[in-house]
Amino acid sequence: MSVFKKDWGSEVYFDTASDAMAFLDEKGLSFISEKLKDRVEKTIEYKEICISQLKNDYILEVGICGFGQFEYYPVYMQS
């Protein structure tokens, strides 16, 4: 896990889906964790998972990035 602090909150990067899902589950967000699990099962391989959260730990977005890609495929976005 790598954390990058921003003025609005932080971006948390994970190399494994299991670590990202555990992070979400610890916050009581198993419904997002399940969406991530479903997306990972449909993906051949991925480079990392990014979770964007506000300073109050409110989750804004969860995305997955594949190898050779420079953008994240959204798994969950707060509406």
PDB file of N, CA, C and O in Angstrom:
ATOM      1  N   MET A   1       0.846  -1.171   0.000  1.00  0.00           N
ATOM      2  CA  MET A   1       0.000   0.000   0.000  1.00  0.00           C
ATOM      3  C   MET A   1       0.892   1.236   0.000  1.00  0.00           C
ATOM      4  O   MET A   1       1.855   1.328   0.761  1.00  0.00           O
ATOM      5  N   SER A   2       0.553   2.178  -0.866  1.00  0.00           N
ATOM      6  CA  SER A   2       1.235   3.467  -0.910  1.00  0.00           C
ATOM      7  C   SER A   2       0.177   4.563  -0.780  1.00  0.00           C
ATOM      8  O   SER A   2      -0.874   4.503  -1.418  1.00  0.00           O
ATOM      9  N   VAL A   3       0.462   5.544   0.038  1.00  0.00           N
ATOM     10  CA  VAL A   3      -0.490   6.636   0.270  1.00  0.00           C
ATOM     11  C   VAL A   3       0.138   7.943  -0.205  1.00  0.00           C
ATOM     12  O   VAL A   3       1.266   8.275   0.159  1.00  0.00           O
ATOM     13  N   PHE A   4      -0.605   8.669  -1.015  1.00  0.00           N
ATOM     14  CA  PHE A   4      -0.178   9.974  -1.493  1.00  0.00           C
ATOM     15  C   PHE A   4      -1.174  11.010  -0.985  1.00  0.00           C
ATOM     16  O   PHE A   4      -2.336  11.021  -1.391  1.00  0.00           O
ATOM     17  N   LYS A   5      -0.710  11.871  -0.100  1.00  0.00           N
ATOM     18  CA  LYS A   5      -1.563  12.904   0.483  1.00  0.00           C
ATOM     19  C   LYS A   5      -1.812  14.014  -0.533  1.00  0.00           C
ATOM     20  O   LYS A   5      -0.904  14.420  -1.259  1.00  0.00           O
ATOM     21  N   LYS A   6      -3.022  14.488  -0.576  1.00  0.00           N
ATOM     22  CA  LYS A   6      -3.447  15.595  -1.432  1.00  0.00           C
ATOM     23  C   LYS A   6      -4.081  16.659  -0.540  1.00  0.00           C
ATOM     24  O   LYS A   6      -4.361  16.394   0.630  1.00  0.00           O
ATOM     25  N   ASP A   7      -4.306  17.840  -1.067  1.00  0.00           N
ATOM     26  CA  ASP A   7      -4.942  18.877  -0.253  1.00  0.00           C
ATOM     27  C   ASP A   7      -6.391  18.534   0.082  1.00  0.00           C
ATOM     28  O   ASP A   7      -6.922  19.032   1.074  1.00  0.00           O
ATOM     29  N   TRP A   8      -7.032  17.705  -0.713  1.00  0.00           N
ATOM     30  CA  TRP A   8      -8.424  17.318  -0.498  1.00  0.00           C
ATOM     31  C   TRP A   8      -8.563  15.977   0.235  1.00  0.00           C
ATOM     32  O   TRP A   8      -9.658  15.639   0.684  1.00  0.00           O
ATOM     33  N   GLY A   9      -7.493  15.224   0.361  1.00  0.00           N
ATOM     34  CA  GLY A   9      -7.565  13.897   0.987  1.00  0.00           C
ATOM     35  C   GLY A   9      -6.338  13.076   0.626  1.00  0.00           C
ATOM     36  O   GLY A   9      -5.208  13.520   0.829  1.00  0.00           O
ATOM     37  N   SER A  10      -6.557  11.870   0.087  1.00  0.00           N
ATOM     38  CA  SER A  10      -5.427  11.032  -0.289  1.00  0.00           C
ATOM     39  C   SER A  10      -5.814  10.034  -1.367  1.00  0.00           C
ATOM     40  O   SER A  10      -6.988   9.720  -1.568  1.00  0.00           O
ATOM     41  N   GLU A  11      -4.788   9.548  -2.054  1.00  0.00           N
ATOM     42  CA  GLU A  11      -4.941   8.453  -2.996  1.00  0.00           C
ATOM     43  C   GLU A  11      -4.149   7.284  -2.419  1.00  0.00           C
ATOM     44  O   GLU A  11      -2.970   7.419  -2.095  1.00  0.00           O
ATOM     45  N   VAL A  12      -4.805   6.148  -2.296  1.00  0.00           N
ATOM     46  CA  VAL A  12      -4.190   4.959  -1.715  1.00  0.00           C
ATOM     47  C   VAL A  12      -4.075   3.916  -2.829  1.00  0.00           C
ATOM     48  O   VAL A  12      -5.072   3.531  -3.441  1.00  0.00           O
ATOM     49  N   TYR A  13      -2.844   3.466  -3.080  1.00  0.00           N
ATOM     50  CA  TYR A  13      -2.572   2.513  -4.154  1.00  0.00           C
ATOM     51  C   TYR A  13      -2.237   1.139  -3.572  1.00  0.00           C
ATOM     52  O   TYR A  13      -1.520   1.023  -2.579  1.00  0.00           O
ATOM     53  N   PHE A  14      -2.775   0.105  -4.216  1.00  0.00           N
ATOM     54  CA  PHE A  14      -2.557  -1.274  -3.797  1.00  0.00           C
ATOM     55  C   PHE A  14      -2.064  -2.093  -4.980  1.00  0.00           C
ATOM     56  O   PHE A  14      -2.517  -1.910  -6.110  1.00  0.00           O
ATOM     57  N   ASP A  15      -1.134  -2.996  -4.708  1.00  0.00           N
ATOM     58  CA  ASP A  15      -0.637  -3.910  -5.740  1.00  0.00           C
ATOM     59  C   ASP A  15      -1.528  -5.137  -5.881  1.00  0.00           C
ATOM     60  O   ASP A  15      -1.557  -5.764  -6.940  1.00  0.00           O
ATOM     61  N   THR A  16      -2.250  -5.482  -4.830  1.00  0.00           N
ATOM     62  CA  THR A  16      -3.108  -6.672  -4.882  1.00  0.00           C
ATOM     63  C   THR A  16      -4.556  -6.312  -4.565  1.00  0.00           C
ATOM     64  O   THR A  16      -4.835  -5.436  -3.747  1.00  0.00           O
ATOM     65  N   ALA A  17      -5.451  -7.003  -5.225  1.00  0.00           N
ATOM     66  CA  ALA A  17      -6.876  -6.786  -4.984  1.00  0.00           C
ATOM     67  C   ALA A  17      -7.256  -7.210  -3.569  1.00  0.00           C
ATOM     68  O   ALA A  17      -8.109  -6.583  -2.941  1.00  0.00           O
ATOM     69  N   SER A  18      -6.630  -8.268  -3.066  1.00  0.00           N
ATOM     70  CA  SER A  18      -6.983  -8.740  -1.723  1.00  0.00           C
ATOM     71  C   SER A  18      -6.666  -7.681  -0.665  1.00  0.00           C
ATOM     72  O   SER A  18      -7.429  -7.509   0.286  1.00  0.00           O
ATOM     73  N   ASP A  19      -5.551  -6.975  -0.822  1.00  0.00           N
ATOM     74  CA  ASP A  19      -5.223  -5.892   0.123  1.00  0.00           C
ATOM     75  C   ASP A  19      -6.215  -4.745   0.010  1.00  0.00           C
ATOM     76  O   ASP A  19      -6.650  -4.197   1.023  1.00  0.00           O
ATOM     77  N   ALA A  20      -6.573  -4.381  -1.212  1.00  0.00           N
ATOM     78  CA  ALA A  20      -7.550  -3.305  -1.416  1.00  0.00           C
ATOM     79  C   ALA A  20      -8.913  -3.696  -0.848  1.00  0.00           C
ATOM     80  O   ALA A  20      -9.582  -2.872  -0.225  1.00  0.00           O
ATOM     81  N   MET A  21      -9.325  -4.937  -1.057  1.00  0.00           N
ATOM     82  CA  MET A  21     -10.616  -5.400  -0.535  1.00  0.00           C
ATOM     83  C   MET A  21     -10.605  -5.425   0.988  1.00  0.00           C
ATOM     84  O   MET A  21     -11.600  -5.063   1.616  1.00  0.00           O
ATOM     85  N   ALA A  22      -9.501  -5.844   1.591  1.00  0.00           N
ATOM     86  CA  ALA A  22      -9.392  -5.837   3.055  1.00  0.00           C
ATOM     87  C   ALA A  22      -9.491  -4.408   3.590  1.00  0.00           C
ATOM     88  O   ALA A  22     -10.142  -4.174   4.608  1.00  0.00           O
ATOM     89  N   PHE A  23      -8.849  -3.450   2.911  1.00  0.00           N
ATOM     90  CA  PHE A  23      -8.909  -2.040   3.280  1.00  0.00           C
ATOM     91  C   PHE A  23     -10.355  -1.545   3.255  1.00  0.00           C
ATOM     92  O   PHE A  23     -10.797  -0.865   4.181  1.00  0.00           O
ATOM     93  N   LEU A  24     -11.087  -1.883   2.200  1.00  0.00           N
ATOM     94  CA  LEU A  24     -12.492  -1.478   2.079  1.00  0.00           C
ATOM     95  C   LEU A  24     -13.362  -2.179   3.117  1.00  0.00           C
ATOM     96  O   LEU A  24     -14.236  -1.554   3.718  1.00  0.00           O
ATOM     97  N   ASP A  25     -13.131  -3.459   3.329  1.00  0.00           N
ATOM     98  CA  ASP A  25     -13.915  -4.218   4.310  1.00  0.00           C
ATOM     99  C   ASP A  25     -13.731  -3.655   5.722  1.00  0.00           C
ATOM    100  O   ASP A  25     -14.682  -3.603   6.502  1.00  0.00           O
ATOM    101  N   GLU A  26     -12.493  -3.232   6.050  1.00  0.00           N
ATOM    102  CA  GLU A  26     -12.232  -2.650   7.363  1.00  0.00           C
ATOM    103  C   GLU A  26     -13.017  -1.360   7.574  1.00  0.00           C
ATOM    104  O   GLU A  26     -13.321  -0.996   8.711  1.00  0.00           O
ATOM    105  N   LYS A  27     -13.344  -0.674   6.499  1.00  0.00           N
ATOM    106  CA  LYS A  27     -14.121   0.558   6.569  1.00  0.00           C
ATOM    107  C   LYS A  27     -15.619   0.288   6.500  1.00  0.00           C
ATOM    108  O   LYS A  27     -16.422   1.221   6.499  1.00  0.00           O
ATOM    109  N   GLY A  28     -15.997  -0.996   6.441  1.00  0.00           N
ATOM    110  CA  GLY A  28     -17.416  -1.348   6.374  1.00  0.00           C
ATOM    111  C   GLY A  28     -18.005  -1.166   4.983  1.00  0.00           C
ATOM    112  O   GLY A  28     -19.214  -0.985   4.835  1.00  0.00           O
ATOM    113  N   LEU A  29     -17.151  -1.213   3.960  1.00  0.00           N
ATOM    114  CA  LEU A  29     -17.588  -0.972   2.584  1.00  0.00           C
ATOM    115  C   LEU A  29     -17.500  -2.245   1.748  1.00  0.00           C
ATOM    116  O   LEU A  29     -16.918  -2.253   0.664  1.00  0.00           O
ATOM    117  N   SER A  30     -18.080  -3.309   2.266  1.00  0.00           N
ATOM    118  CA  SER A  30     -17.997  -4.595   1.567  1.00  0.00           C
ATOM    119  C   SER A  30     -18.716  -4.559   0.219  1.00  0.00           C
ATOM    120  O   SER A  30     -18.374  -5.334  -0.674  1.00  0.00           O
ATOM    121  N   PHE A  31     -19.706  -3.675   0.052  1.00  0.00           N
ATOM    122  CA  PHE A  31     -20.397  -3.597  -1.235  1.00  0.00           C
ATOM    123  C   PHE A  31     -19.443  -3.081  -2.329  1.00  0.00           C
ATOM    124  O   PHE A  31     -19.560  -3.488  -3.485  1.00  0.00           O
ATOM    125  N   ILE A  32     -18.507  -2.198  -1.977  1.00  0.00           N
ATOM    126  CA  ILE A  32     -17.495  -1.745  -2.940  1.00  0.00           C
ATOM    127  C   ILE A  32     -16.464  -2.853  -3.149  1.00  0.00           C
ATOM    128  O   ILE A  32     -16.004  -3.082  -4.268  1.00  0.00           O
ATOM    129  N   SER A  33     -16.112  -3.525  -2.079  1.00  0.00           N
ATOM    130  CA  SER A  33     -15.172  -4.637  -2.148  1.00  0.00           C
ATOM    131  C   SER A  33     -15.683  -5.715  -3.107  1.00  0.00           C
ATOM    132  O   SER A  33     -14.906  -6.275  -3.880  1.00  0.00           O
ATOM    133  N   GLU A  34     -16.971  -6.002  -3.060  1.00  0.00           N
ATOM    134  CA  GLU A  34     -17.562  -7.012  -3.952  1.00  0.00           C
ATOM    135  C   GLU A  34     -17.508  -6.566  -5.407  1.00  0.00           C
ATOM    136  O   GLU A  34     -17.263  -7.379  -6.298  1.00  0.00           O
ATOM    137  N   LYS A  35     -17.737  -5.269  -5.655  1.00  0.00           N
ATOM    138  CA  LYS A  35     -17.631  -4.744  -7.021  1.00  0.00           C
ATOM    139  C   LYS A  35     -16.204  -4.887  -7.535  1.00  0.00           C
ATOM    140  O   LYS A  35     -15.983  -5.246  -8.691  1.00  0.00           O
ATOM    141  N   LEU A  36     -15.240  -4.602  -6.664  1.00  0.00           N
ATOM    142  CA  LEU A  36     -13.836  -4.732  -7.043  1.00  0.00           C
ATOM    143  C   LEU A  36     -13.495  -6.188  -7.339  1.00  0.00           C
ATOM    144  O   LEU A  36     -12.832  -6.483  -8.334  1.00  0.00           O
ATOM    145  N   LYS A  37     -13.938  -7.085  -6.491  1.00  0.00           N
ATOM    146  CA  LYS A  37     -13.689  -8.521  -6.697  1.00  0.00           C
ATOM    147  C   LYS A  37     -14.251  -8.984  -8.036  1.00  0.00           C
ATOM    148  O   LYS A  37     -13.593  -9.723  -8.768  1.00  0.00           O
ATOM    149  N   ASP A  38     -15.466  -8.549  -8.355  1.00  0.00           N
ATOM    150  CA  ASP A  38     -16.106  -8.915  -9.612  1.00  0.00           C
ATOM    151  C   ASP A  38     -15.303  -8.382 -10.800  1.00  0.00           C
ATOM    152  O   ASP A  38     -15.113  -9.091 -11.789  1.00  0.00           O
ATOM    153  N   ARG A  39     -14.836  -7.143 -10.707  1.00  0.00           N
ATOM    154  CA  ARG A  39     -14.061  -6.545 -11.806  1.00  0.00           C
ATOM    155  C   ARG A  39     -12.720  -7.249 -11.993  1.00  0.00           C
ATOM    156  O   ARG A  39     -12.302  -7.499 -13.123  1.00  0.00           O
ATOM    157  N   VAL A  40     -12.051  -7.567 -10.895  1.00  0.00           N
ATOM    158  CA  VAL A  40     -10.752  -8.246 -10.971  1.00  0.00           C
ATOM    159  C   VAL A  40     -10.905  -9.625 -11.605  1.00  0.00           C
ATOM    160  O   VAL A  40     -10.047 -10.051 -12.379  1.00  0.00           O
ATOM    161  N   GLU A  41     -11.985 -10.322 -11.284  1.00  0.00           N
ATOM    162  CA  GLU A  41     -12.219 -11.653 -11.860  1.00  0.00           C
ATOM    163  C   GLU A  41     -12.410 -11.583 -13.370  1.00  0.00           C
ATOM    164  O   GLU A  41     -12.154 -12.564 -14.067  1.00  0.00           O
ATOM    165  N   LYS A  42     -12.859 -10.435 -13.889  1.00  0.00           N
ATOM    166  CA  LYS A  42     -13.080 -10.260 -15.324  1.00  0.00           C
ATOM    167  C   LYS A  42     -11.856  -9.682 -16.032  1.00  0.00           C
ATOM    168  O   LYS A  42     -11.864  -9.531 -17.253  1.00  0.00           O
ATOM    169  N   THR A  43     -10.812  -9.360 -15.280  1.00  0.00           N
ATOM    170  CA  THR A  43      -9.616  -8.734 -15.826  1.00  0.00           C
ATOM    171  C   THR A  43      -8.492  -9.758 -15.909  1.00  0.00           C
ATOM    172  O   THR A  43      -8.249 -10.486 -14.946  1.00  0.00           O
ATOM    173  N   ILE A  44      -7.811  -9.823 -17.038  1.00  0.00           N
ATOM    174  CA  ILE A  44      -6.720 -10.782 -17.212  1.00  0.00           C
ATOM    175  C   ILE A  44      -5.583 -10.471 -16.250  1.00  0.00           C
ATOM    176  O   ILE A  44      -5.112 -11.354 -15.532  1.00  0.00           O
ATOM    177  N   GLU A  45      -5.138  -9.208 -16.233  1.00  0.00           N
ATOM    178  CA  GLU A  45      -4.111  -8.787 -15.302  1.00  0.00           C
ATOM    179  C   GLU A  45      -4.251  -7.286 -15.076  1.00  0.00           C
ATOM    180  O   GLU A  45      -4.836  -6.574 -15.892  1.00  0.00           O
ATOM    181  N   TYR A  46      -3.718  -6.828 -13.978  1.00  0.00           N
ATOM    182  CA  TYR A  46      -3.785  -5.407 -13.656  1.00  0.00           C
ATOM    183  C   TYR A  46      -2.497  -4.995 -12.977  1.00  0.00           C
ATOM    184  O   TYR A  46      -1.769  -5.821 -12.426  1.00  0.00           O
ATOM    185  N   LYS A  47      -2.232  -3.703 -13.027  1.00  0.00           N
ATOM    186  CA  LYS A  47      -1.008  -3.176 -12.426  1.00  0.00           C
ATOM    187  C   LYS A  47      -1.242  -2.744 -10.985  1.00  0.00           C
ATOM    188  O   LYS A  47      -0.458  -3.077 -10.096  1.00  0.00           O
ATOM    189  N   GLU A  48      -2.329  -1.998 -10.754  1.00  0.00           N
ATOM    190  CA  GLU A  48      -2.608  -1.510  -9.410  1.00  0.00           C
ATOM    191  C   GLU A  48      -4.057  -1.090  -9.269  1.00  0.00           C
ATOM    192  O   GLU A  48      -4.794  -0.972 -10.248  1.00  0.00           O
ATOM    193  N   ILE A  49      -4.441  -0.868  -8.023  1.00  0.00           N
ATOM    194  CA  ILE A  49      -5.779  -0.414  -7.683  1.00  0.00           C
ATOM    195  C   ILE A  49      -5.617   0.881  -6.903  1.00  0.00           C
ATOM    196  O   ILE A  49      -4.787   0.972  -5.999  1.00  0.00           O
ATOM    197  N   CYS A  50      -6.413   1.881  -7.257  1.00  0.00           N
ATOM    198  CA  CYS A  50      -6.334   3.181  -6.587  1.00  0.00           C
ATOM    199  C   CYS A  50      -7.666   3.485  -5.906  1.00  0.00           C
ATOM    200  O   CYS A  50      -8.736   3.334  -6.495  1.00  0.00           O
ATOM    201  N   ILE A  51      -7.569   3.915  -4.657  1.00  0.00           N
ATOM    202  CA  ILE A  51      -8.745   4.341  -3.900  1.00  0.00           C
ATOM    203  C   ILE A  51      -8.533   5.801  -3.527  1.00  0.00           C
ATOM    204  O   ILE A  51      -7.550   6.141  -2.869  1.00  0.00           O
ATOM    205  N   SER A  52      -9.456   6.667  -3.948  1.00  0.00           N
ATOM    206  CA  SER A  52      -9.409   8.087  -3.615  1.00  0.00           C
ATOM    207  C   SER A  52     -10.356   8.339  -2.454  1.00  0.00           C
ATOM    208  O   SER A  52     -11.523   7.950  -2.491  1.00  0.00           O
ATOM    209  N   GLN A  53      -9.837   8.996  -1.421  1.00  0.00           N
ATOM    210  CA  GLN A  53     -10.675   9.271  -0.256  1.00  0.00           C
ATOM    211  C   GLN A  53     -10.436  10.690   0.251  1.00  0.00           C
ATOM    212  O   GLN A  53      -9.335  11.231   0.146  1.00  0.00           O
ATOM    213  N   LEU A  54     -11.491  11.277   0.802  1.00  0.00           N
ATOM    214  CA  LEU A  54     -11.394  12.603   1.392  1.00  0.00           C
ATOM    215  C   LEU A  54     -10.674  12.535   2.731  1.00  0.00           C
ATOM    216  O   LEU A  54     -10.387  11.448   3.232  1.00  0.00           O
ATOM    217  N   LYS A  55     -10.385  13.691   3.306  1.00  0.00           N
ATOM    218  CA  LYS A  55      -9.684  13.738   4.593  1.00  0.00           C
ATOM    219  C   LYS A  55     -10.466  13.047   5.707  1.00  0.00           C
ATOM    220  O   LYS A  55      -9.870  12.569   6.672  1.00  0.00           O
ATOM    221  N   ASN A  56     -11.796  12.987   5.586  1.00  0.00           N
ATOM    222  CA  ASN A  56     -12.622  12.313   6.595  1.00  0.00           C
ATOM    223  C   ASN A  56     -12.795  10.821   6.294  1.00  0.00           C
ATOM    224  O   ASN A  56     -13.670  10.172   6.867  1.00  0.00           O
ATOM    225  N   ASP A  57     -11.961  10.271   5.393  1.00  0.00           N
ATOM    226  CA  ASP A  57     -11.964   8.860   4.977  1.00  0.00           C
ATOM    227  C   ASP A  57     -13.147   8.474   4.094  1.00  0.00           C
ATOM    228  O   ASP A  57     -13.348   7.290   3.824  1.00  0.00           O
ATOM    229  N   TYR A  58     -13.925   9.439   3.643  1.00  0.00           N
ATOM    230  CA  TYR A  58     -15.041   9.178   2.740  1.00  0.00           C
ATOM    231  C   TYR A  58     -14.484   8.747   1.386  1.00  0.00           C
ATOM    232  O   TYR A  58     -13.672   9.464   0.801  1.00  0.00           O
ATOM    233  N   ILE A  59     -14.905   7.593   0.881  1.00  0.00           N
ATOM    234  CA  ILE A  59     -14.390   7.045  -0.374  1.00  0.00           C
ATOM    235  C   ILE A  59     -15.099   7.707  -1.553  1.00  0.00           C
ATOM    236  O   ILE A  59     -16.323   7.653  -1.667  1.00  0.00           O
ATOM    237  N   LEU A  60     -14.314   8.329  -2.425  1.00  0.00           N
ATOM    238  CA  LEU A  60     -14.852   8.975  -3.621  1.00  0.00           C
ATOM    239  C   LEU A  60     -14.876   8.039  -4.823  1.00  0.00           C
ATOM    240  O   LEU A  60     -15.839   8.005  -5.589  1.00  0.00           O
ATOM    241  N   GLU A  61     -13.785   7.275  -4.971  1.00  0.00           N
ATOM    242  CA  GLU A  61     -13.642   6.471  -6.180  1.00  0.00           C
ATOM    243  C   GLU A  61     -12.689   5.305  -5.948  1.00  0.00           C
ATOM    244  O   GLU A  61     -11.736   5.396  -5.174  1.00  0.00           O
ATOM    245  N   VAL A  62     -12.975   4.212  -6.638  1.00  0.00           N
ATOM    246  CA  VAL A  62     -12.085   3.048  -6.666  1.00  0.00           C
ATOM    247  C   VAL A  62     -11.873   2.717  -8.134  1.00  0.00           C
ATOM    248  O   VAL A  62     -12.833   2.577  -8.891  1.00  0.00           O
ATOM    249  N   GLY A  63     -10.605   2.592  -8.537  1.00  0.00           N
ATOM    250  CA  GLY A  63     -10.299   2.301  -9.929  1.00  0.00           C
ATOM    251  C   GLY A  63      -9.221   1.254 -10.053  1.00  0.00           C
ATOM    252  O   GLY A  63      -8.451   1.018  -9.122  1.00  0.00           O
ATOM    253  N   ILE A  64      -9.173   0.624 -11.221  1.00  0.00           N
ATOM    254  CA  ILE A  64      -8.182  -0.412 -11.494  1.00  0.00           C
ATOM    255  C   ILE A  64      -7.428  -0.023 -12.763  1.00  0.00           C
ATOM    256  O   ILE A  64      -8.035   0.419 -13.739  1.00  0.00           O
ATOM    257  N   CYS A  65      -6.125  -0.185 -12.750  1.00  0.00           N
ATOM    258  CA  CYS A  65      -5.277   0.194 -13.877  1.00  0.00           C
ATOM    259  C   CYS A  65      -4.576  -1.043 -14.414  1.00  0.00           C
ATOM    260  O   CYS A  65      -3.954  -1.793 -13.661  1.00  0.00           O
ATOM    261  N   GLY A  66      -4.681  -1.249 -15.714  1.00  0.00           N
ATOM    262  CA  GLY A  66      -4.007  -2.375 -16.344  1.00  0.00           C
ATOM    263  C   GLY A  66      -2.595  -2.010 -16.753  1.00  0.00           C
ATOM    264  O   GLY A  66      -2.224  -0.836 -16.755  1.00  0.00           O
ATOM    265  N   PHE A  67      -1.822  -2.997 -17.093  1.00  0.00           N
ATOM    266  CA  PHE A  67      -0.455  -2.767 -17.572  1.00  0.00           C
ATOM    267  C   PHE A  67      -0.503  -1.992 -18.887  1.00  0.00           C
ATOM    268  O   PHE A  67      -1.318  -2.293 -19.759  1.00  0.00           O
ATOM    269  N   GLY A  68       0.362  -1.005 -19.026  1.00  0.00           N
ATOM    270  CA  GLY A  68       0.431  -0.211 -20.246  1.00  0.00           C
ATOM    271  C   GLY A  68      -0.648   0.840 -20.370  1.00  0.00           C
ATOM    272  O   GLY A  68      -0.727   1.526 -21.389  1.00  0.00           O
ATOM    273  N   GLN A  69      -1.482   0.981 -19.351  1.00  0.00           N
ATOM    274  CA  GLN A  69      -2.533   1.991 -19.371  1.00  0.00           C
ATOM    275  C   GLN A  69      -2.127   3.168 -18.487  1.00  0.00           C
ATOM    276  O   GLN A  69      -1.386   3.011 -17.518  1.00  0.00           O
ATOM    277  N   PHE A  70      -2.621   4.330 -18.838  1.00  0.00           N
ATOM    278  CA  PHE A  70      -2.325   5.517 -18.048  1.00  0.00           C
ATOM    279  C   PHE A  70      -3.576   6.108 -17.422  1.00  0.00           C
ATOM    280  O   PHE A  70      -3.560   7.245 -16.953  1.00  0.00           O
ATOM    281  N   GLU A  71      -4.647   5.351 -17.413  1.00  0.00           N
ATOM    282  CA  GLU A  71      -5.868   5.807 -16.773  1.00  0.00           C
ATOM    283  C   GLU A  71      -6.512   4.631 -16.049  1.00  0.00           C
ATOM    284  O   GLU A  71      -6.214   3.468 -16.321  1.00  0.00           O
ATOM    285  N   TYR A  72      -7.386   4.959 -15.139  1.00  0.00           N
ATOM    286  CA  TYR A  72      -8.030   3.941 -14.323  1.00  0.00           C
ATOM    287  C   TYR A  72      -9.437   3.659 -14.831  1.00  0.00           C
ATOM    288  O   TYR A  72     -10.180   4.565 -15.208  1.00  0.00           O
ATOM    289  N   TYR A  73      -9.776   2.378 -14.831  1.00  0.00           N
ATOM    290  CA  TYR A  73     -11.138   1.973 -15.127  1.00  0.00           C
ATOM    291  C   TYR A  73     -11.913   2.059 -13.817  1.00  0.00           C
ATOM    292  O   TYR A  73     -11.566   1.372 -12.857  1.00  0.00           O
ATOM    293  N   PRO A  74     -12.952   2.884 -13.756  1.00  0.00           N
ATOM    294  CA  PRO A  74     -13.683   3.026 -12.499  1.00  0.00           C
ATOM    295  C   PRO A  74     -14.453   1.765 -12.131  1.00  0.00           C
ATOM    296  O   PRO A  74     -15.186   1.199 -12.942  1.00  0.00           O
ATOM    297  N   VAL A  75     -14.267   1.345 -10.891  1.00  0.00           N
ATOM    298  CA  VAL A  75     -15.017   0.217 -10.341  1.00  0.00           C
ATOM    299  C   VAL A  75     -16.181   0.768  -9.508  1.00  0.00           C
ATOM    300  O   VAL A  75     -17.277   0.207  -9.495  1.00  0.00           O
ATOM    301  N   TYR A  76     -15.917   1.878  -8.817  1.00  0.00           N
ATOM    302  CA  TYR A  76     -16.928   2.543  -7.990  1.00  0.00           C
ATOM    303  C   TYR A  76     -16.665   4.039  -8.031  1.00  0.00           C
ATOM    304  O   TYR A  76     -15.527   4.487  -7.892  1.00  0.00           O
ATOM    305  N   MET A  77     -17.740   4.810  -8.225  1.00  0.00           N
ATOM    306  CA  MET A  77     -17.642   6.272  -8.168  1.00  0.00           C
ATOM    307  C   MET A  77     -18.801   6.798  -7.345  1.00  0.00           C
ATOM    308  O   MET A  77     -19.952   6.418  -7.562  1.00  0.00           O
ATOM    309  N   GLN A  78     -18.492   7.679  -6.393  1.00  0.00           N
ATOM    310  CA  GLN A  78     -19.545   8.279  -5.586  1.00  0.00           C
ATOM    311  C   GLN A  78     -20.386   9.190  -6.476  1.00  0.00           C
ATOM    312  O   GLN A  78     -19.854  10.026  -7.207  1.00  0.00           O
ATOM    313  N   SER A  79     -21.696   9.017  -6.406  1.00  0.00           N
ATOM    314  CA  SER A  79     -22.573   9.864  -7.232  1.00  0.00           C
ATOM    315  C   SER A  79     -23.269  10.926  -6.429  1.00  0.00           C
ATOM    316  O   SER A  79     -24.038  11.713  -6.981  1.00  0.00           O
TER     317      SER A  79
END
